[in-house]
Amino acid sequence: MTELPELSGKVALVTGASRGIGYGVAEALVARGDRVAITGRNEDALKEAVEKLGSDRVIAIAGKAHDLAHQAEAVERTMEAFGRVDFLVNNAGTNPVFGPIADLDLDVARKVFETNVISALGFAQKTWHAWQKDNGGAIVNIASIAGLAPSPFIGAYGVSKAAMINLTQQLAHEFAPRVRVNAIAPAVVKTKFAQALYEGREAEAAAAYPLARLGVPSDIGGAAAFLTSEQSDWVTGQTLVVDGGLFLNAGVA
């Protein structure tokens, strides 16, 4: 980014943000003037993301989302660098298996839940105690339409995202009125993470969407920017479906 906006005074922590949806969210928040801490597993990818986003506005903390020490370090370093953490965007996730849930290795299922659900709760707890409990803020959990309806061959991922949606409601109830908590449920977004769902057949995949295209990270970034803005001050406990109209086809033969 060549020209950075005036600082908003707000600070966000975005997990899993070296690329894809997380990067799109970080980019949207930096574009409105927020300072942002991003996390991810790959130090080189994080360094590249910081350089593109602006090293005077963005810091990076490398580590695995489910690791408790990493969660603590990410929140602590955000507080040390910026003095506050108004917004948390839980984007880090995994889906290491593709196949019927009847044959799913239960150790893989545990890994999916540990990364997609437990880590989100851990980050929420830590940002709550570090800043939000006394100062307010907002949390956005990146869920999926797979958490709203059966999704063949990615069943464990879908069940974990359903849990994340319920976690959103639980946190929204408990953290009110100081902190608003909402979720975003995207359909297929063009990222490396989702590549297996459209690679080599993008036109065919996009044909199922009334808006005639797959999502891109900036679509989710814009939604996250809204849910962490004053324009959504009376919105909490909700799941915003960002799906290009895909669910409009439900029940149509």
For each residue, the residues with C-beta under 8 A, 3 or more apart:
1: 4 27 30 31 52 53 54
2:
3:
4: 1 30 33 54 56 57
5: 8 31 32 33
6: 33
7: 33 34 35 57
8: 5 32 33 34
9: 33
10: 33 34 35 84 86 87 228
11: 34 35 36 37 78 82 83 84 85 86 87
12: 26 29 34 35 36 37 85 86 87 88 89 228
13: 36 37 38 39 74 75 78 85 87 88 89 123 127
14: 17 22 25 26 29 36 37 38 39 89 91
15: 22 38 39 40 65 74 89 90 91 92 119 123
16: 20 21 22 39 40 65 91 92 93
17: 14 22 23 25 26 36 38 39 40 49 89 91
18: 22 23 38 40 41 42 45 46 48 49 60
19: 22 23 40 45 49 191 192
20: 16 23 24 189 191 192 193 217
21: 16 24 25 91 142 186 189 191 193 217 220 221
22: 14 15 16 17 18 19 25 26 38 40 89 91 92 142
23: 17 18 19 20 26 27 38 49 217
24: 20 21 27 28 216 217 218 219 220 221
25: 14 17 21 22 28 29 89 91 140 142 217 220 221 224 225
26: 12 14 17 22 23 29 30 36 38 49 53 58 221
27: 1 23 24 30 31 53 217 218 221
28: 24 25 31 32 218 221 222 224 225
29: 12 14 25 26 32 34 36 87 221 224 225 228
30: 1 4 26 27 33 34 35 36 53 54 57 58
31: 1 5 27 28
32: 5 8 28 29 225 229
33: 4 5 6 7 8 9 10 30
34: 7 8 10 11 12 29 30 57 87
35: 7 10 11 12 30 57 58 81 82
36: 11 12 13 14 17 26 29 30 53 57 58 59
37: 11 12 13 14 58 59 60 61 74 77 78 81 82 85
38: 13 14 15 17 18 22 23 26 46 49 50 53 58 59 60 61
39: 13 14 15 16 17 46 60 61 62 63 65 70 74 92
40: 15 16 17 18 19 22 45 46 49 60 62 92
41: 18 62 63 64
42: 18 45 46 62
43: 46 47 60 62
44: 47 48
45: 18 19 40 42 48 49
46: 18 38 39 40 42 43 49 50 60 61 62
47: 43 44 50 51 60
48: 18 44 45 51 52
49: 17 18 19 23 26 38 40 45 46 52 53 58 60
50: 38 46 47 53 54 55 58 59 60
51: 47 48 55
52: 1 48 49
53: 1 26 27 30 36 38 49 50 57 58
54: 1 4 30 50 57 58
55: 50 51 58
56: 4
57: 4 7 30 34 35 36 53 54
58: 26 30 35 36 37 38 49 50 53 54 55
59: 36 37 38 50 77 78 81 82
60: 18 37 38 39 40 43 46 47 49 50
61: 37 38 39 46 70 73 74 77 78
62: 39 40 41 42 43 46
63: 39 41 67 69 70 73 74
64: 41 67 70 115
65: 15 16 39 70 71 92 93 115 119 123
66: 114 115 118 119 122
67: 63 64 70 71
68: 71 72 122
69: 63 72 73
70: 39 61 63 64 65 67 73 74
71: 65 67 68 74 75 119 122 123 126
72: 68 69 75 76 126
73: 61 63 69 70 76 77
74: 13 15 37 39 61 63 70 71 77 78 123 126
75: 13 71 72 78 79 85 123 126 127 130
76: 72 73 79 80 130
77: 37 59 61 73 74 80 81
78: 11 13 37 59 61 74 75 81 82 85
79: 75 76 82 83 84 85 130 131
80: 76 77
81: 35 37 59 77 78
82: 11 35 37 59 78 79 85
83: 11 79
84: 10 11 79 131 135
85: 11 12 13 37 75 78 79 82 88 127 130 131 132 137
86: 10 11 12 131 132 135 136 137 138 228
87: 10 11 12 13 29 34 137 138 139 140 228
88: 12 13 85 123 124 127 132 137 138 139 140
89: 12 13 14 15 17 22 25 139 140 141 142 224 228
90: 15 119 120 123 124 139 140 141 142 164
91: 14 15 16 17 21 22 25 142
92: 15 16 22 39 40 65 115 119 120
93: 16 65 115 116 142 157 160 193
94: 111 112 115 116
95: 98 112 154 156 157 193
96: 108 111 112
97: 104 105 108 112 156
98: 95 153 154 196
99: 103 104 153
100: 103 104 152 153 155
101: 104 155 156 159
102:
103: 99 100
104: 97 99 100 101 108 109 155 156
105: 97 108 109
106: 109 110
107: 110 111
108: 96 97 104 105 111 112 156
109: 104 105 106 112 113 156
110: 106 107 113 114
111: 94 96 107 108 114 115
112: 94 95 96 97 108 109 115 116 156 157 160
113: 109 110 116 117 118 156 160 163
114: 66 110 111 117 118 119
115: 64 65 66 92 93 94 111 112 118 119
116: 93 94 112 113 119 120 157 160 161 163 164
117: 113 114 120 121 160 163 164 167
118: 66 113 114 115 121 122
119: 15 65 66 71 90 92 114 115 116 122 123
120: 90 92 116 117 123 124 141 164 167
121: 117 118 124 125 167 171
122: 66 68 71 118 119 125 126
123: 13 15 65 71 74 75 88 90 119 120 126 127
124: 88 90 120 121 127 128 139 171 175 181
125: 121 122 128 129
126: 71 72 74 75 122 123 129 130
127: 13 75 85 88 123 124 130 131 132 137 139
128: 124 125 131 132 133 175 179
129: 125 126 133
130: 75 76 79 85 126 127
131: 79 84 85 86 127 128 134 135 137
132: 85 86 88 127 128 135 136 137 139 175 178 179
133: 128 129 178 179
134: 131 178
135: 84 86 131 132 178
136: 86 132 178 179
137: 85 86 87 88 127 131 132 178 179 180
138: 86 87 88 179 180 181 182 227 228 232
139: 87 88 89 90 124 127 132 168 171 175 179 180 181 182
140: 25 87 88 89 90 181 182 183 184 224 227 228
141: 89 90 120 164 165 167 168 181 182 183 184
142: 21 22 25 89 90 91 93 183 184 186 220 224
143: 147 161 164 165 168 183 184 185 239
144: 147 148 157 158 161 185 186
145: 148 149 151 185 186 187 241 243 246 247
146: 149 151 154 157 158 161
147: 143 144 158 159 160 161 162 163 164 165 185
148: 144 145 162 165 185 239 241 247
149: 145 146 158 247 250
150: 155 158
151: 145 146 154 155 157 158
152: 100 155
153: 98 99 100
154: 95 98 146 151 157 158
155: 100 101 104 150 151 152 158 159
156: 95 97 101 104 108 109 112 113 159 160
157: 93 95 112 116 144 146 151 154 160 161
158: 144 146 147 149 150 151 154 155 161 162
159: 101 147 155 156 162 163
160: 93 112 113 116 117 147 156 157 163 164
161: 116 143 144 146 147 157 158 164 165 185
162: 147 148 158 159 165 166
163: 113 116 117 147 159 160 166 167
164: 90 116 117 120 141 143 147 160 161 167 168 183
165: 141 143 147 148 161 162 168 169 183 185 239
166: 162 163 169 170
167: 117 120 121 141 163 164 170 171
168: 139 141 143 164 165 171 172 181 182 183 237 239
169: 165 166 172 173 237
170: 166 167 173 174
171: 121 124 139 167 168 174 175 179 181
172: 168 169 175 176 180 181 182 236 237
173: 169 170 176 237
174: 170 171
175: 124 128 132 139 171 172 178 179 180 181
176: 172 173 179 180 236
177:
178: 132 133 134 135 136 137 175
179: 128 132 133 136 137 138 139 171 175 176
180: 137 138 139 172 175 176 227 232 233 235 236
181: 124 138 139 140 141 168 171 172 175 236 237
182: 138 139 140 141 168 172 227 232 235 236 237 238 239 240
183: 140 141 142 143 164 165 168 238 239 240
184: 140 141 142 143 220 223 224 227 239 240 242
185: 143 144 145 147 148 161 165 239 240 241 242 243
186: 21 142 144 145 189 215 219 220 242 243
187: 145 209 214 215 242 243 244 246
188: 194 197 198 205 214 215
189: 20 21 186 194 214 215 216 217 219 220
190: 194 198 202 214 215 216 217
191: 19 20 21 194 195 217
192: 19 20 195
193: 20 21 93 95
194: 188 189 190 191 197 198
195: 191 192 198 199
196: 98 199
197: 188 194 205
198: 188 190 194 195 201 202 205 206 214
199: 195 196 202
200:
201: 198 204 205
202: 190 198 199 205 206 214
203: 206 207
204: 201 207
205: 188 197 198 201 202 208 214
206: 198 202 203 209 212 213 214
207: 203 204 212
208: 205 246 249
209: 187 206 212 213 214 243 244 245 246
210: 244 245 246 248 249
211: 244 245
212: 206 207 209 244
213: 206 209 244
214: 187 188 189 190 198 202 205 206 209 244
215: 186 187 188 189 190 219 220 242 243 244
216: 24 189 190 219
217: 20 21 23 24 25 27 189 190 191 220 221
218: 24 27 28 221 222
219: 24 186 189 215 216 222 223 242
220: 21 24 25 142 184 186 189 215 217 223 224 242
221: 21 24 25 26 27 28 29 217 218 224 225
222: 28 218 219 225 226
223: 184 219 220 226 227 240 242
224: 25 28 29 89 140 142 184 220 221 227 228
225: 25 28 29 32 221 222 228 229
226: 222 223 229 231 232
227: 138 140 180 182 184 223 224 232 235 240
228: 10 12 29 86 87 89 138 140 224 225 232
229: 32 225 226 232
230: 233
231: 226
232: 138 180 182 226 227 228 229 235
233: 180 230
234:
235: 180 182 227 232 238
236: 172 176 180 181 182
237: 168 169 172 173 181 182
238: 182 183 235
239: 143 148 165 168 182 183 184 185
240: 182 183 184 185 223 227
241: 145 148 185 247
242: 184 185 186 187 215 219 220 223
243: 145 185 186 187 209 215 246 247
244: 187 209 210 211 212 213 214 215
245: 209 210 211 248 249
246: 145 187 208 209 210 243 249
247: 145 148 149 241 243 250
248: 210 245
249: 208 210 245 246 252
250: 149 247
251:
252: 249
253:
